[in-house]
């Protein structure tokens, strides 16, 4: 075990906070799983806990393996993975199922293991790596908008178009994160504003097409519109408000210190209590104090991500860390904002806390890439220290002569 800890490279603070978040997740997942056991009548609480433990352990294996890869390779890896991601998204879109009349084509079933895999999460990590690689390549060049369409925006547009019909929230977050990364990477703002305008027009055209031909995307656009209208409306809608109202009740019951671990009442009434609305269960059981510690943990993780990016000497390394790191924190903030009705319902999970294999694995992959960048900085620092030590050990010829005299 000691040998394993010694082999962990990169920012130790990131390793620590990720491990603590993972360990803490066992409690709310085990507690909230009683909703699936006693209300839905599916499985056992210990079974859901063991599944979550397995997913986290495998996620840490992924993070460990990825952090051993020199970060400069991620530029080429992202290019190689782009065609695979497009194919997987296409398969996912074509074989998606319909649940309650709504298009739910977000997952594919992995052969032989029988587990579901949400391909959009893999696409998110790969596209951010790809954009970081492209921006690092043109960093010191003056590039026209036309020159960036094919290598930059065409792949982004294809991936977003494949995700949009089934998952608007992920598409919107991905587009926003790509724009943020482009802005930070020095891409001309005037071109970026044009892309945002084109994106809005394309979204409007998609919505109009879906409304005109509802058979193409059954009820999905109506679901988005109803969620936004329900969020902005002052009128009560018992059906649409069911999830968010129960989430707010859970938060209100939590008060300052919470009702205690495993003692949540609203987990039996709150759908998706182990995933989308797990933050509400955490607040109910651990109160404002527990919620505050959780938020500070994510803020500390963001702080360490910025530190790693700031210390990296490579432009690609900086953009890679920001590109795959910011979405983790952004997703966490959105999940919490939904629970307290500061944001419409999106279906985004709480990173490293919510149950669900794909989200955990892709988060760990992104963190592994960040740790790879940090590990490279440590290697450079160690070499510099060795060189300085060797120089100090070498006696100056004048000093040798004075000693002989």
C-alpha positions, 0 to 999 in steps of 0.5 A: 500500500505504501508503494502505491502511495509513493507511485502517485504523482502530481498535486497531492492536494487534488489526490486528497480532495478527490479521495475524500469526496469519493469516500464521503459519497458512500454515505449519501448514496447508501442512504438515498438508495432506499428510494430505489429499494423500498419505493421502486422495489429494485435491488438492495441498499447494500447492492447499490452501495457495492456497485458504487464502490466498484465504480469509484474504485475503477474510476480511481484506476482510470485516474491512476492510469491516465496520470501516468501518461505524459500530458503531451500525448493527449493532443494526439489521443484526442485527435485519434478519439474524435472519429470514435466519439462521432461513431459512438454518438451516432450509434447512441442517437440511432438506438436510443429508447423512448421512456414515457414518450420522451427521447432518452437516447443518451446511453448505449449498452456495453457488450459482454458486461451489460453496463450502460455508457453515456457517450456524451460524457466521453465526448465532453472530455475528448472535445475539450482536449482537442480544442486545447490542442488546436488553440495551443497550436495557433497560440502565436499565429494570426489566424483568420476565421475561415482557417479555423472553421474546418479544424476547430468548429466543424468537429465541435458542431458535429459532436454538439449536433449529435448530442443535442436531440437527446441532451440539451443541457450537456450540449449547452454546457459543452458549447459554453465551456468550449467558448470559455476555453477559446476565450482563455486560449486567445481566440479572437473575440469577434470570431467567438461572438460570431460563433455564439450567434450562429449557435443560437440560430442553429438552436432556434432552427432545431427547435422549430424543426422539432416542433414542426415534425414532432415525430423526429424527436418525441416530446424532447423539445417540449420537455426543455420548453416546459422546464424553462417555462416552469422555472420562470413562471410564478404559477404552481404546477404540481406535476412539473414542480414535484421534484424541485418542491421535494428537493426544497423540502429536504433542504428545509428539513436539514436546517443548520446541522441536518437530521443525521446520516441515513435519516433523510425522509424526503429520499423516499419521495424524491426521484433521482435521489442518488444522482440528480438530486443527491445534493438535497439529500446531503443537505437534509442529512448533514445540514448547512454545515455539511453543504458548506463543507462540500461546496468548499471542497469543490472550491478547493479543487478549483483552486488547485486546478488553477494552481496547476495551470498557472505553474505549467510552462506549456501552453497546451498543458495550461489549456488542457488543465482548464479545459477538462477541469472547469467543467467538473466544477461547473457541473457541480455548481449547476447540480447544486443550483438546480436543487435550490431552484436557482437553475432549471432542472438539467439532469446533471449529476454531482461529480464524484458524489452521485451514483452512475458509472460513466460520470464518475469514470470520465471525471476521473479521466479528466482529473488524471489528465490534470494530474499528468500535467502536475506530475510533469511539473514535479519532474522538471522541478526534481531535475532542476534540484538535482542539477543545482545540487550537482553544481554545489557539490562541484568545487570551484578550481580557485577554491581547490587551489587555495586549499592546496596552498 
